Amino acid sequence: MRWKLESAVGAAALVLATQAVAQVTFYEGEGFRGRAFTTNQQVADFDRVGFNDRASSAVVERGSWEACEDARFGGRCVVLRPGSYDSLSGLGMAKRISSVRPADARKRYDNEIAAPLAAPNYEYRQRPNERVFDAPVTAVHAVVGPAENRCWVEREQVREPARGEPNVGGAILGGIIGGVLGHQIGSGRGQDVATAGGAIAGAAIGANAGRDSGGGYGRDVRRCETAASGPPEYWDVTYTFRGVEHHVQMSAPPGRTIAVNQKGEPRQ
């Protein structure tokens, strides 16, 4: 008899201890917004706490919890493990929870869903009555996908140099003709300058006479460059809190500070 009594007392103490450390918070809106209700013990009827059929998201701090559609744990139920659920719609429980209680892993519930336990999907939301602090951001790096080799084709104009030997005879004849023409311009020293200039110009023209002066043509040229692939996938953020450096990956760039709890964990 004494052994049975001690066993019963031990079992009761274990249940009470489990309930004491377990805690769950329900929010009216998705994404942990709106009015919240927190409990660390079973609630057989949410009407009594003014939260019947109101929960749209939840945060399970400790333990696992069985949430049911009807009062006194009736109807369809789901078991939530520790973590954050920014929407209960995917579980079919949004605005439908009427009772909740700590789940005993050793016990099988008749109305437990057959699917595996629902997995939490977010952990950085601020808890009810949790104090937050501003931690200065020291570095932000945008992380993009793997680099891509981008190539294109553009039209380029190519100029060919002149080909062939200079025309010596043409240069001599051109120089004579240019000198004669230049000598007919002006008088005195100006005439001498014109004669010399005409001879030089005529020689240059005569040297190129009959010579291929070259030309130009267009051609397609392929060019390539290495560039980042698309917009950033996430931002790698470094911040300090109470002398300790922390790192977190964020879906959007932060400001000068980031909200953290007393342990330095990010809170949004």
C-alpha positions, 0 to 999 in steps of 0.5 A: 500500500505504501509503495502504491501511495509513493508511486502515485505521489511521484507521478503527480509530482512529475505531472505538476513539474511538467506543467510548471515548466511548459508554456505556450502563447497564442496570438490573435493575428498571424505573425505573432501580432495582436492580443496575446494569451499565455498559459503554463497549465491546461485550459479546458475552455478558452471562453473563460479567458476570452480567447475562444476561436481567436488564435491565429499564431502561437509560440511554444516556449517549453514542452509540447502542447495539445490544442483542440477545436472544442472545449474540454479537449474535444474535436480535432487536436494538434500537438505543437512542439517547442518553437514558433508558428507564425500561422496556424492556417496550415494546420487547419487550426486558425481561429478554431482553438478552444482548449489546450493542455500539456501533451504527455509524450508517454500517452496516446490521445484518441483525437491526436492527428495521425501526421507527425508533430507540427514543426515550428518555423520561426524563433525570433519573435518577441515573447509577451512581456519580454524586455528588448534592447537595441544592439548596434550593428557593426557590419552588414554583408549582402549575400547573393547567389553564385556569380554568372558569366554574362556574354554579349556580341557587339559590332566593332569597326576595324581600320586597316593600315595602308599597304604597298611601297611609297611611289618614289617617282610620284613623290619627285614629280609631285614635289616639282609640281607643288614647288612650281605652284607654290612659287607663283604665290606671293613674293619675296620671303613669303614666296620662298615659304610657299614654294617649299610648302608646295613642294612638300605637299606635292611630294606627299601626294605623289608618294601615295599615288597608286598606293592602297591607302587602306580601309575599314570594315565591321566585325562582330566581337564577343565580350564577357564579364562576371557579375553577381547573380540576382538580388541578395538572398539574405543579409549577413549581419554582425552586431555587438551586445554587452561586449559580445559579437553576434551574427544573424542572417536576415531577410532584409537589411537592418538599420543602425541597431537590431532588437535583442533580448537580454541574452543577445538573441534577435527579436523582431 
